[in-house]
Amino acid sequence: MSELNWREEVEKRKMDLLLDTQNLLKIKSVLDEEHPTEEAPFGKGVKEALDFMLQLGEKDGFTVKNVDNVAGHIEMGEGEELIGILCHVDVVPEGDGWSSDPFGAEIRNGRIYARGAIDDKGPTMAAYHAMKLVRELGEPLNKRVRMIIGTDEESNWRCVDRYFEVEEMPSIGFAPDADFPIISAEKGIWDFSVIHPADAGNGTNSDVNVIEFSSGRRTNMVPDFATAIVETDNTEVAANYQDYLQKYSLEGQAVPQKNQVLLEMNGVSAHAMEPNNGRNAGLHLAVFLADLTLDPHAKAYFTFIKDRLFEDSRGNHLGVAYSDEQTGELTINAGVFNYSKQGDSSIGFSMRYPVTFEWEQQKAALEERLAAYNLKVKTNSHSTPHYVDSESFLIKTLQEVYEAETGDKAELLSIGGGTYARSLKEGVAFGPLFPGSEDIAHQKDEYIDIEDMLKATSIYARAIHELAK
C-alpha cells in the first residue's frame, strides 16, 4: 500500500477542484426529450455538461472520446486491462423550494449547494481530479484507467447501453455515486405503470368532477408537488381542503375559480430508494379526492391510491412486500400520477427489490391481482439486482484503501438505488457519502460537503493507484 500522503496532495489542488466543480454544477443538465437534436439527443444542457468534461480532459492531456453525443470517456495509463470509473453528469429536475439558485453552485457553510452536487457531478469531479492527481505525480500504472461519463443515468440508461455496444467493457471498476465504505449489492429496479382504463370502477353519483390531477416528474423521485382542478357546485370543497391540510400538517392551497376549485399540495422530495425520507404530495392530495363523491372512473382511481398506496412504501397492500438478509426490504415509490377524465389514467412506480426476490413470479402475481380490478401493469424498464463477491480483488483493494485513508473499518453495504456499477460484471459503488452524513440527493437544497469531497478525492486517487499499479 502506497505511503504517499494523498490528502495533502489533494489539499494543494483544492481551489482548482472547487472551481471545476462549480462550473460543472452551473450547467442545467436535466433531460429534455422535447427538443432533441442529433448533436444533443437528451437536450442541450445534458450535452453541454458532457462537452464540459471532455474538453476539460482534453485540456489536461488525457485521451478523450465522445460516443454518439450520449456518453464519453477520459482515459490514462497503459496496458491490456481496463479499470472503469463510471460517472454521470445528468441530474434530476430541480423541484421547488430552494434557498438559493439550484444551478448557482453557491458555497456557504463549507458546502456547495446545487442540483447534482452529491448526485453525481460533485463526485464525478472528485474522481476526475483524483485521476489528474495520479497522473501529475507520475505514479506508474500497468493498467489503463478510464472515466466513463453517462448522460441518462437518472432516466433510462440509454447512454451506457449505447456506450457498451461500441466500446470496451472494463474488467473491474467503481461508481462514485452512492455511499462509503463499499456497496457490493444493489437491489433490482422495476419501473412500471398501473393503467386505469376509462371504464374502471363502479362508482356513485358525482358531486365533484375531477378535471385534472397530476403529480411527479420521475418515478425515481418522491413528488414534491401535486395539483388538481375539480368542478363542483359544492362550496364546501375549498373549506374542507383547508381543514384537511391543517389536520395533517400539510402545505397547500385551494383557489376557487367560478364553478371550479384549483387544489395544490406541497410535499418533500426524496430519492425513490427510500420514499419515507420524503412526503409524497401526489398521495396526500389523492387521499383527499378519494373521499369526495366522484364519478365511477375517478372514484376507482383515487380509491385505489388511498387503499393500496398511501402510507405503504413496502408494498404490503399490493401484495409484494419482501425482505432478505443481503439487501433488506423491498420499497416502492409512486412517483408519477396522471389522471384523465376522458381516457386512461396511470400511476408510475419505481420498485427496488431484494436480490432474492423472484421478480418474474412476483410480477405475474401482481398482474393477476390487479387484473381482477380491470387494471393493467406496463413495464417501462427493469434492471436485475447486482452483487460482487466479498473476496474479489476489487473489494479487498478498496477495503484496504478506505481503511488506510480514514482509519475506519470498510463494511460492505447494499442499497436500493441503482448505480452504473451494475453495468459491469464486477463493479461496486464507492462513495462519496460518508457514514452518518445527510443524504439529500434528489431533494431541495442538495449539497456536497467540501471537506468530505476532499477526503473522497484522496480516497479515489489512492484507489486508482492501487487498482492500476
C-alpha positions as CSV (number, residue, x, y, z in Angstrom):
1,M,0.0,0.0,0.0
2,S,1.4,3.4,-1.0
3,E,2.9,5.7,1.6
4,L,2.2,8.9,-0.3
5,N,0.1,11.4,1.6
6,W,-2.8,11.6,-0.8
7,R,-4.9,14.0,1.3
8,E,-2.0,16.5,1.5
9,E,-1.6,16.4,-2.3
10,V,-5.4,17.0,-2.8
11,E,-5.3,19.9,-0.4
12,K,-2.7,21.6,-2.6
13,R,-5.1,21.5,-5.5
14,K,-8.3,22.4,-3.6
15,M,-9.1,25.6,-5.4
16,D,-8.9,24.0,-8.9
17,L,-11.2,21.2,-7.7
18,L,-13.8,23.6,-6.3
19,L,-13.8,25.9,-9.4
20,D,-14.2,23.0,-11.8
21,T,-17.0,21.6,-9.7
22,Q,-18.9,24.9,-9.6
23,N,-18.6,25.4,-13.3
24,L,-20.0,21.9,-14.0
25,L,-22.8,22.4,-11.5
26,K,-23.9,25.7,-13.1
27,I,-24.9,23.7,-16.3
28,K,-28.6,22.8,-16.1
29,S,-28.2,19.2,-17.4
30,V,-31.8,18.0,-17.0
31,L,-33.1,15.5,-19.6
32,D,-35.0,17.4,-22.3
33,E,-36.7,15.0,-24.7
34,E,-39.0,17.6,-26.2
35,H,-36.1,19.3,-28.1
36,P,-33.7,16.5,-29.1
37,T,-31.2,17.0,-31.9
38,E,-28.5,14.8,-33.4
39,E,-25.9,16.8,-31.6
40,A,-27.9,16.7,-28.3
41,P,-30.1,13.6,-28.1
42,F,-31.0,14.2,-24.5
43,G,-31.2,18.0,-24.6
44,K,-28.8,21.0,-24.9
45,G,-27.9,21.2,-21.2
46,V,-27.0,17.5,-20.9
47,K,-24.8,17.7,-24.0
48,E,-23.2,20.9,-22.6
49,A,-22.2,19.0,-19.4
50,L,-20.7,16.1,-21.4
51,D,-18.8,18.5,-23.5
52,F,-17.5,20.3,-20.4
53,M,-16.0,17.1,-19.0
54,L,-14.5,16.0,-22.3
55,Q,-13.0,19.4,-23.0
56,L,-11.5,19.5,-19.5
57,G,-10.0,16.1,-20.0
58,E,-8.5,17.1,-23.4
59,K,-7.1,20.3,-21.9
60,D,-5.4,18.4,-19.1
61,G,-3.8,15.9,-21.5
62,F,-6.0,12.9,-21.2
63,T,-7.2,10.8,-24.1
64,V,-10.9,11.6,-24.6
65,K,-13.7,10.3,-26.8
66,N,-17.3,11.3,-27.5
67,V,-19.6,8.3,-28.2
68,D,-22.6,9.4,-30.3
69,N,-23.2,12.5,-28.1
70,V,-24.8,10.3,-25.4
71,A,-21.6,9.3,-23.5
72,G,-17.9,9.7,-23.5
73,H,-14.7,8.7,-21.7
74,I,-11.5,10.2,-20.3
75,E,-8.5,7.8,-20.2
76,M,-5.0,7.5,-19.0
77,G,-2.4,4.7,-18.4
78,E,-1.2,1.7,-20.5
79,G,-1.8,-2.0,-20.5
80,E,-4.2,-4.7,-21.5
81,E,-6.5,-4.4,-18.5
82,L,-9.0,-1.6,-18.2
83,I,-10.2,-0.1,-14.9
84,G,-13.5,1.8,-15.1
85,I,-14.8,4.8,-13.1
86,L,-18.4,5.2,-14.0
87,C,-20.0,8.6,-13.6
88,H,-22.9,10.7,-14.9
89,V,-23.5,14.4,-15.5
90,D,-27.3,14.4,-16.0
91,V,-29.4,15.5,-13.0
92,V,-33.0,15.1,-11.9
93,P,-35.2,18.2,-12.2
94,E,-34.5,20.8,-9.5
95,G,-38.0,20.9,-8.0
96,D,-39.2,23.8,-5.8
97,G,-38.4,25.4,-2.5
98,W,-34.7,26.0,-2.8
99,S,-32.9,28.6,-0.6
100,S,-30.6,29.6,-3.5
101,D,-30.4,29.1,-7.2
102,P,-30.3,25.3,-7.8
103,F,-27.8,25.9,-10.6
104,G,-25.9,28.7,-8.9
105,A,-23.3,26.4,-7.2
106,E,-23.2,28.7,-4.2
107,I,-20.7,28.0,-1.4
108,R,-21.8,28.6,2.1
109,N,-21.2,26.9,5.5
110,G,-18.5,24.8,4.0
111,R,-20.8,23.3,1.3
112,I,-21.5,23.7,-2.4
113,Y,-25.3,23.9,-3.0
114,A,-26.7,22.9,-6.4
115,R,-28.7,20.2,-8.1
116,G,-26.3,17.4,-8.8
117,A,-23.8,18.4,-6.1
118,I,-23.9,15.0,-4.5
119,D,-25.6,13.1,-7.4
120,D,-23.4,13.0,-9.3
121,K,-21.5,16.0,-10.6
122,G,-19.5,16.7,-7.4
123,P,-18.4,13.1,-7.1
124,T,-17.6,13.0,-10.8
125,M,-15.3,15.9,-10.4
126,A,-13.7,14.4,-7.3
127,A,-12.9,11.3,-9.3
128,Y,-11.6,13.3,-12.3
129,H,-9.2,15.3,-10.1
130,A,-8.1,12.0,-8.5
131,M,-7.2,10.7,-11.9
132,K,-5.4,14.0,-12.6
133,L,-3.5,13.8,-9.4
134,V,-2.2,10.3,-10.0
135,R,-1.1,11.4,-13.5
136,E,0.6,14.6,-12.2
137,L,2.5,12.7,-9.6
138,G,3.8,10.3,-12.2
139,E,2.8,7.2,-10.3
140,P,3.5,4.1,-12.5
141,L,0.4,2.3,-13.9
142,N,0.3,-1.1,-15.6
143,K,-3.3,-0.8,-16.5
144,R,-5.5,1.7,-18.2
145,V,-7.9,3.9,-16.2
146,R,-11.0,5.2,-17.9
147,M,-13.7,7.5,-16.6
148,I,-16.9,6.7,-18.4
149,I,-19.3,9.6,-18.5
150,G,-23.0,8.9,-18.9
151,T,-25.8,11.4,-19.6
152,D,-29.1,9.4,-19.0
153,E,-28.5,7.8,-15.6
154,E,-31.5,9.4,-14.0
155,S,-33.8,8.0,-16.6
156,N,-33.3,5.0,-18.8
157,W,-29.5,4.4,-19.0
158,R,-29.6,4.7,-22.8
159,C,-26.1,6.3,-22.6
160,V,-24.3,3.3,-21.1
161,D,-26.4,0.9,-23.1
162,R,-25.1,2.6,-26.3
163,Y,-21.6,3.1,-24.9
164,F,-21.0,-0.6,-24.2
165,E,-22.4,-1.6,-27.6
166,V,-19.4,0.0,-29.2
167,E,-16.8,0.4,-26.5
168,E,-14.7,-1.9,-24.3
169,M,-16.1,-3.2,-21.1
170,P,-13.7,-2.6,-18.1
171,S,-12.7,-5.8,-16.2
172,I,-13.4,-4.1,-12.9
173,G,-14.5,-0.6,-11.7
174,F,-16.4,1.6,-9.3
175,A,-19.1,4.3,-9.4
176,P,-18.6,7.3,-7.1
177,D,-22.4,7.7,-6.9
178,A,-23.6,6.4,-3.5
179,D,-22.1,5.7,-0.1
180,F,-18.8,4.8,1.5
181,P,-17.4,2.4,2.6
182,I,-18.4,0.0,-0.3
183,I,-21.7,-1.0,-1.8
184,S,-21.3,-4.6,-3.1
185,A,-25.0,-5.3,-3.6
186,E,-27.7,-3.2,-5.4
187,K,-31.4,-4.1,-5.4
188,G,-33.3,-4.8,-8.6
189,I,-35.1,-1.9,-10.0
190,W,-38.5,-2.2,-11.7
191,D,-40.1,0.9,-13.2
192,F,-43.7,0.2,-14.2
193,S,-47.1,1.8,-14.6
194,V,-50.6,0.8,-13.4
195,I,-53.1,1.8,-16.1
196,H,-56.7,2.5,-15.1
197,P,-58.9,2.2,-18.2
198,A,-61.5,4.9,-18.6
199,D,-64.3,2.4,-17.7
200,A,-62.6,1.2,-14.5
201,G,-64.8,1.1,-11.4
202,N,-68.5,1.2,-10.5
203,G,-69.0,4.4,-8.6
204,T,-71.8,6.5,-7.3
205,N,-73.5,9.7,-8.5
206,S,-71.0,12.5,-9.0
207,D,-71.0,15.6,-6.8
208,V,-67.5,16.6,-7.9
209,N,-65.8,16.2,-11.3
210,V,-62.0,15.9,-11.3
211,I,-61.0,17.7,-14.5
212,E,-57.2,17.3,-13.9
213,F,-54.9,15.7,-11.5
214,S,-51.1,15.3,-11.8
215,S,-48.1,14.9,-9.7
216,G,-44.4,14.0,-10.2
217,R,-41.9,14.2,-13.0
218,R,-39.9,11.0,-12.5
219,T,-40.6,7.6,-10.9
220,N,-37.2,7.8,-9.1
221,M,-38.3,10.8,-7.1
222,V,-40.9,11.3,-4.4
223,P,-43.2,14.0,-5.8
224,D,-43.0,17.3,-4.0
225,F,-45.9,19.0,-5.7
226,A,-49.4,17.9,-6.9
227,T,-52.3,19.8,-8.4
228,A,-55.9,19.1,-9.3
229,I,-58.8,21.0,-10.8
230,V,-62.2,20.0,-9.7
231,E,-65.6,21.1,-11.0
232,T,-68.3,21.4,-8.4
233,D,-71.2,23.4,-7.1
234,N,-70.3,22.3,-3.6
235,T,-69.0,25.5,-2.0
236,E,-67.6,23.5,0.9
237,V,-64.8,21.7,-1.1
238,A,-62.3,24.5,-0.7
239,A,-63.0,24.9,3.0
240,N,-62.8,21.2,3.6
241,Y,-59.5,21.1,1.8
242,Q,-58.1,23.7,4.1
243,D,-59.3,21.7,7.1
244,Y,-57.6,18.6,5.6
245,L,-54.3,20.5,5.2
246,Q,-54.4,21.7,8.8
247,K,-55.5,18.4,10.3
248,Y,-52.5,16.6,8.7
249,S,-50.0,19.4,9.0
250,L,-49.7,19.7,5.2
251,E,-48.9,22.7,3.0
252,G,-51.0,23.7,0.0
253,Q,-53.9,25.9,-1.0
254,A,-57.4,25.8,-2.5
255,V,-58.3,28.5,-5.0
256,P,-62.0,28.9,-6.1
257,Q,-62.4,29.7,-9.8
258,K,-66.1,30.2,-10.7
259,N,-67.6,26.6,-10.6
260,Q,-64.1,25.1,-10.2
261,V,-61.5,24.8,-7.5
262,L,-57.8,24.6,-8.0
263,L,-56.2,22.4,-5.4
264,E,-52.4,22.4,-4.8
265,M,-50.3,20.3,-2.5
266,N,-46.7,20.7,-1.5
267,G,-44.6,17.7,-0.3
268,V,-41.0,16.9,0.3
269,S,-38.9,15.3,-2.5
270,A,-36.6,12.4,-1.8
271,H,-34.9,9.5,-3.7
272,A,-37.2,6.6,-4.6
273,M,-34.9,4.1,-2.9
274,E,-36.4,5.3,0.4
275,P,-39.7,7.0,-0.1
276,N,-40.2,7.5,3.7
277,N,-37.5,10.2,3.5
278,G,-39.9,12.4,1.6
279,R,-43.6,13.4,1.8
280,N,-45.5,12.4,-1.3
281,A,-47.7,15.3,-2.5
282,G,-49.5,13.1,-5.0
283,L,-50.6,10.6,-2.4
284,H,-51.8,13.2,0.0
285,L,-53.8,15.1,-2.5
286,A,-55.3,11.8,-3.9
287,V,-56.5,10.8,-0.4
288,F,-58.5,14.0,-0.1
289,L,-60.0,13.5,-3.5
290,A,-60.9,9.8,-2.8
291,D,-63.3,10.9,0.0
292,L,-65.3,13.2,-2.3
293,T,-68.4,12.0,-4.3
294,L,-66.9,11.3,-7.7
295,D,-67.8,9.7,-11.0
296,P,-67.0,5.9,-11.4
297,H,-63.7,6.4,-13.2
298,A,-62.3,9.0,-10.7
299,K,-63.6,7.0,-7.7
300,A,-61.8,3.9,-8.8
301,Y,-58.6,5.7,-9.5
302,F,-58.4,7.7,-6.2
303,T,-59.7,4.9,-4.0
304,F,-57.0,2.6,-5.4
305,I,-54.4,5.1,-4.4
306,K,-55.9,5.6,-0.9
307,D,-56.4,1.9,-0.1
308,R,-53.3,0.4,-1.8
309,L,-50.6,3.0,-1.8
310,F,-51.0,5.6,0.9
311,E,-48.5,5.3,3.8
312,D,-47.3,2.0,2.4
313,S,-43.8,2.2,0.9
314,R,-43.2,-1.5,1.4
315,G,-45.9,-2.8,-0.9
316,N,-47.9,-4.6,1.7
317,H,-51.3,-3.6,0.3
318,L,-50.2,-4.5,-3.2
319,G,-49.1,-8.0,-2.0
320,V,-45.4,-7.6,-2.9
321,A,-43.8,-6.9,0.5
322,Y,-40.5,-8.8,0.8
323,S,-37.1,-8.6,2.5
324,D,-33.9,-10.6,2.7
325,E,-30.7,-10.7,4.7
326,Q,-28.5,-9.4,2.0
327,T,-30.3,-6.3,0.8
328,G,-33.2,-5.6,3.3
329,E,-36.7,-4.6,2.5
330,L,-38.5,-4.1,-0.9
331,T,-39.5,-0.4,-1.4
332,I,-42.0,1.0,-3.8
333,N,-42.4,4.7,-4.8
334,A,-45.5,6.1,-6.6
335,G,-43.7,8.8,-8.4
336,V,-45.8,10.0,-11.4
337,F,-49.6,10.4,-11.3
338,N,-51.7,11.3,-14.4
339,Y,-55.5,11.3,-14.2
340,S,-57.6,11.8,-17.3
341,K,-61.3,12.3,-17.1
342,Q,-61.9,11.0,-20.6
343,G,-59.2,8.5,-21.2
344,D,-56.9,6.1,-19.4
345,S,-55.2,7.2,-16.2
346,S,-52.0,6.0,-14.8
347,I,-49.6,5.8,-11.8
348,G,-45.9,5.3,-12.4
349,F,-43.9,3.3,-9.8
350,S,-40.2,2.6,-9.0
351,M,-39.8,-0.7,-7.1
352,R,-36.5,-1.5,-5.5
353,Y,-36.5,-5.2,-4.7
354,P,-34.0,-7.5,-2.8
355,V,-31.5,-9.8,-4.6
356,T,-33.5,-13.0,-3.7
357,F,-36.9,-11.6,-4.8
358,E,-38.3,-13.7,-7.7
359,W,-39.2,-10.9,-10.0
360,E,-40.8,-12.8,-12.8
361,Q,-43.0,-14.8,-10.5
362,Q,-44.0,-11.8,-8.4
363,K,-44.7,-9.6,-11.4
364,A,-47.1,-12.2,-12.8
365,A,-48.8,-12.5,-9.5
366,L,-49.3,-8.7,-9.2
367,E,-50.6,-8.5,-12.8
368,E,-53.1,-11.2,-11.9
369,R,-54.2,-9.4,-8.7
370,L,-54.7,-6.1,-10.4
371,A,-56.4,-7.6,-13.5
372,A,-59.3,-8.6,-11.1
373,Y,-59.9,-4.8,-10.8
374,N,-59.6,-4.3,-14.6
375,L,-56.2,-2.7,-14.1
376,K,-53.2,-3.3,-16.3
377,V,-49.5,-3.4,-15.5
378,K,-47.0,-2.0,-18.0
379,T,-43.2,-2.5,-17.6
380,N,-41.3,0.6,-18.5
381,S,-37.8,-0.7,-17.6
382,H,-36.2,-3.4,-15.5
383,S,-32.7,-3.8,-14.1
384,T,-31.8,-7.0,-12.3
385,P,-30.0,-7.0,-8.9
386,H,-26.2,-6.7,-8.8
387,Y,-23.8,-8.5,-6.4
388,V,-20.0,-8.7,-6.2
389,D,-18.2,-11.4,-4.2
390,S,-16.6,-10.1,-0.9
391,E,-13.4,-12.0,-1.6
392,S,-12.7,-10.3,-5.0
393,F,-9.5,-8.3,-5.8
394,L,-11.7,-5.2,-6.3
395,I,-13.4,-5.4,-2.9
396,K,-10.3,-6.3,-1.0
397,T,-8.3,-3.5,-2.6
398,L,-11.0,-0.8,-1.9
399,Q,-11.3,-2.0,1.7
400,E,-7.6,-1.6,2.2
401,V,-7.7,1.9,0.6
402,Y,-10.7,3.1,2.6
403,E,-9.3,1.9,5.9
404,A,-5.9,3.4,5.2
405,E,-7.3,6.8,4.3
406,T,-10.0,7.0,7.0
407,G,-8.9,4.7,9.9
408,D,-12.4,3.2,9.8
409,K,-13.5,-0.3,9.0
410,A,-14.7,-0.8,5.4
411,E,-18.0,-2.6,5.9
412,L,-19.8,-3.9,2.8
413,L,-23.3,-2.3,2.2
414,S,-26.3,-2.8,0.0
415,I,-28.6,-0.1,-1.4
416,G,-31.9,0.3,-3.1
417,G,-30.5,2.8,-5.6
418,G,-29.1,1.8,-8.9
419,T,-25.7,3.0,-9.9
420,Y,-23.6,2.5,-13.1
421,A,-21.6,-0.1,-11.1
422,R,-24.2,-2.7,-12.1
423,S,-23.3,-2.1,-15.8
424,L,-20.1,-4.0,-15.0
425,K,-19.8,-7.7,-14.2
426,E,-17.5,-6.7,-11.3
427,G,-18.3,-3.2,-10.3
428,V,-19.2,-1.5,-6.9
429,A,-20.5,1.8,-5.8
430,F,-17.8,3.6,-3.8
431,G,-18.7,6.8,-2.0
432,P,-19.0,9.8,-1.9
433,L,-21.3,9.9,1.1
434,F,-19.6,9.0,4.4
435,P,-21.3,7.1,7.2
436,G,-23.6,9.4,9.2
437,S,-23.7,12.1,6.5
438,E,-27.1,13.5,5.4
439,D,-28.3,12.1,2.1
440,I,-30.0,14.9,0.3
441,A,-29.8,13.6,-3.3
442,H,-33.0,14.5,-5.3
443,Q,-34.1,16.9,-2.6
444,K,-34.2,20.7,-2.5
445,D,-31.0,22.4,-1.2
446,E,-28.9,19.4,-2.4
447,Y,-25.2,20.0,-1.4
448,I,-21.8,18.4,-1.1
449,D,-19.7,19.0,2.0
450,I,-16.3,20.4,0.8
451,E,-14.2,18.6,3.5
452,D,-15.9,15.3,2.6
453,M,-15.3,16.0,-1.1
454,L,-11.6,16.5,-0.5
455,K,-11.4,13.3,1.6
456,A,-13.3,11.4,-1.1
457,T,-10.8,12.7,-3.8
458,S,-7.9,11.4,-1.8
459,I,-9.6,8.0,-1.4
460,Y,-10.3,7.9,-5.1
461,A,-6.7,8.8,-6.0
462,R,-5.3,6.1,-3.8
463,A,-7.8,3.6,-5.1
464,I,-6.9,4.4,-8.7
465,H,-3.2,3.9,-8.0
466,E,-3.7,0.6,-6.1
467,L,-6.1,-0.9,-8.7
468,A,-4.0,0.1,-11.7
469,K,-0.4,-0.2,-10.5
